[in-house]
Amino acid sequence: MMSHLFPTYSRWEIEPASAKGTKITAVDGKEYLDFTSGIGVCNLGHCHPHIEQAVTEQLKKFWHVSNLFPQSMQEKAAKLLAEAAGLDLVFFANSGAEANEAALKLARKATSRSKIISFNNSFHGRTFGSMAATGQDKIKNGFGPMLETFIHLPFNHVEAFLDEIDQDTAAVVLEIVQGEGGINVVDPEFLKIIEKACKENGALLIVDEIQTGIGRTGKPFAFQHYNLKPDIITVAKGLGSGFPIGAVVGTAQLQEAFGPGSHGSTFGGNPIAIAAAVATMEMVFTKQFLTETTTMGQYLYNQIEANLGKLEGVLDIRGIGLIIGIEISGNVPEVLSRLRSKGLIVLPAGEKVIRLLPPLNITKGEIDQAISLLKSTLADVTSAAV
Ligand SMILES: *Cc1c(COP(=O)(O)O)cnc(C)c1O
């Protein structure tokens, strides 16, 4: 039958019928272990009862009234976000790309400058501005000339960066772990140099935490592993546990640039999504939860190293917490397809990397199950186990 959907996504062969925790059950009854969390979104697993309850309560009150009304739940969500990030002010959008659009607009207005530095292999979204910020040709091919004010530099390359940043630079935008681009972790020295150069040149430092935020790396936000003080962070994916929401979080100094009428969104800060976000943050931003995430991240990393590290086709293992990439020499789509047929769903990142984004409350038993499937599959595909 002809599909009436634009074929923008090449889809898998599994149609979900229901999902709970770490499991997706397909329409044919087959059960899968989900190590994608809906691409870093369902960080508490599918349909977590605490989120369901919060959303259900809000559904009974009101669904949408518009941002012309004050809404105490939006205030509560903003407070939780700002305090967890060590920042002050929040603007709510509906997605990651929208959060980045808002951050780019905010940086341009606050500095009265337009040049923005970003990095090769970054991913910042698919809207016109966030696409231009993205450092991957495959995202931009065919769409004509990009906005001119973005400069792309090699990631973790100090000299190239210091040559480029100047007093015309409005902002530097980067991911702490490049997610879509291959699970590339930022070099701590590089980060320090960026922070210092931004200060000296009056440029804003924007950290895109859309994939790495909300506990994914074992801290509320990934930049917190580095004693860094960004001016702006952007958040989305895991914030709403599956309900669409994005956010820009910034310092109090930026308040004037986003005054009344300067920016907006009809659906931004939607009450249902906000209820989900508050419930998500209440669960994730606790010491106990984040400690457990860190423990599971270390366990997963160690198990990968111990069981897959010596396979001939495994080239590198990298990540922080529960965002982990396994770089292989073999064909990634082929490995992913074989894993699905055995009941494990994982993601690619770039062309050579298998990306693991399990729910943050994953158990050791589930990790062991995934490791065993990864091991046998990788051994098959890369042929020779040592
Ligand atoms: C997913 C992602 C985005 C885009 O988010 P959307 O909600 O798909 O618009 C931007 N930046 C990073 C780092 C992401 O992982």
Residues whose N, C-alpha, C, O or C-beta is under 5 A from the ligand:
A	BS01	LIG	S95 G96 A97 E98 F123 H124 G125 E175 G179 D208 I210 Q211 A236
